[in-house]
Amino acid sequence: MPVNKLTVVIPTLNESAIIADAVTSVRKVWPNAEVVVADGHSSDQTVELAEATGATTLKVSERSRGAQLNAGAGVSESEWILFLHADTRLTDESIEAADAYMGRDDGQLAMFRIQFNEPTLMLRFSAWWTRFDSVFTRFGDQGILIRRSFYRDLNGFKTWPLFEDVDLVRRARARSGVDVLKASVVTSSRRFQRYGPMRQQVHNSCLLIQFLLGADPRRLARSYPVMKD
């Protein structure tokens, strides 16, 4: 892959346990890609560990995932940007699919299907639905691969701490559609394990419905467990 073909933006908040692996796994498959860790003022060693593995780091004054993602994209000069959560890992098939998509002339925004690293029956069922594109099945956990010019046309993410991904993808869907790649990334089931798969899934669904009905995502974020971790 040519230099500056791709920038991978990883938003973080107190992810010292996994950030080194997150950065290393990306650099291993895309050595010429720029990896930017946009940190929301972690109180642990996230930034130092990210820098030690070769990532560019940004300390974002606003503790908001939307603001962090925009900050990371703001330093990119690449043709493509991949927004990737710190607990999501690329697979061989997802890397191949991403490379092929970035070679297309007509591609604007694509997302992967998802698998969980320790799936319960419910999580396998939830993951199955991510092969379809809808407002209920597309989230940042699945990775957002977007042409930088299209990202700019959309004016980036809203600076929200929650559902900034749903909003961006919804606006992209209205403009040009969202391509769902026939490949999966693997994301952590840690929140579901911590709070219980059924409880977490129901809670997530209730928050999403409230957001779609017009609730302020800043208020909703106060009751989202991962925001308190």
Secondary structure in CASP SS format (residue, H / E / C, confidence):
PFRMAT SS
TARGET T0000
AUTHOR 0000-0000-0000
METHOD secondary structure of the structure
MODEL  1
M C 1.00
P C 1.00
V C 1.00
N C 1.00
K C 1.00
L E 1.00
T E 1.00
V E 1.00
V E 1.00
I E 1.00
P E 1.00
T E 1.00
L C 1.00
N C 1.00
E C 1.00
S C 1.00
A C 1.00
I C 1.00
I H 1.00
A H 1.00
D H 1.00
A H 1.00
V H 1.00
T H 1.00
S H 1.00
V H 1.00
R H 1.00
K H 1.00
V H 1.00
W C 1.00
P C 1.00
N C 1.00
A C 1.00
E E 1.00
V E 1.00
V E 1.00
V E 1.00
A E 1.00
D E 1.00
G C 1.00
H C 1.00
S C 1.00
S C 1.00
D C 1.00
Q C 1.00
T H 1.00
V H 1.00
E H 1.00
L H 1.00
A H 1.00
E H 1.00
A H 1.00
T C 1.00
G C 1.00
A C 1.00
T E 1.00
T E 1.00
L E 1.00
K E 1.00
V C 1.00
S C 1.00
E C 1.00
R C 1.00
S C 1.00
R H 1.00
G H 1.00
A H 1.00
Q H 1.00
L H 1.00
N H 1.00
A H 1.00
G H 1.00
A H 1.00
G H 1.00
V C 1.00
S C 1.00
E C 1.00
S C 1.00
E C 1.00
W E 1.00
I E 1.00
L E 1.00
F E 1.00
L C 1.00
H C 1.00
A C 1.00
D C 1.00
T E 1.00
R E 1.00
L C 1.00
T C 1.00
D H 1.00
E H 1.00
S H 1.00
I H 1.00
E H 1.00
A H 1.00
A H 1.00
D H 1.00
A H 1.00
Y H 1.00
M H 1.00
G C 1.00
R C 1.00
D C 1.00
D C 1.00
G C 1.00
Q C 1.00
L E 1.00
A E 1.00
M E 1.00
F E 1.00
R E 1.00
I E 1.00
Q E 1.00
F E 1.00
N C 1.00
E C 1.00
P C 1.00
T C 1.00
L H 1.00
M H 1.00
L H 1.00
R H 1.00
F H 1.00
S H 1.00
A H 1.00
W H 1.00
W H 1.00
T H 1.00
R H 1.00
F C 1.00
D C 1.00
S C 1.00
V C 1.00
F C 1.00
T C 1.00
R C 1.00
F C 1.00
G H 1.00
D H 1.00
Q H 1.00
G C 1.00
I E 1.00
L E 1.00
I E 1.00
R E 1.00
R H 1.00
S H 1.00
F H 1.00
Y H 1.00
R H 1.00
D H 1.00
L C 1.00
N C 1.00
G C 1.00
F C 1.00
K C 1.00
T C 1.00
W C 1.00
P C 1.00
L C 1.00
F C 1.00
E H 1.00
D H 1.00
V H 1.00
D H 1.00
L H 1.00
V H 1.00
R H 1.00
R H 1.00
A H 1.00
R H 1.00
A H 1.00
R H 1.00
S C 1.00
G C 1.00
V C 1.00
D E 1.00
V E 1.00
L E 1.00
K E 1.00
A E 1.00
S E 1.00
V E 1.00
V E 1.00
T E 1.00
S C 1.00
S C 1.00
R H 1.00
R H 1.00
F H 1.00
Q H 1.00
R H 1.00
Y H 1.00
G C 1.00
P H 1.00
M H 1.00
R H 1.00
Q H 1.00
Q H 1.00
V H 1.00
H H 1.00
N H 1.00
S H 1.00
C H 1.00
L H 1.00
L H 1.00
I H 1.00
Q H 1.00
F H 1.00
L H 1.00
L C 1.00
G C 1.00
A C 1.00
D C 1.00
P H 1.00
R H 1.00
R H 1.00
L H 1.00
A H 1.00
R C 1.00
S C 1.00
Y C 1.00
P H 1.00
V H 1.00
M H 1.00
K H 1.00
D C 1.00
END
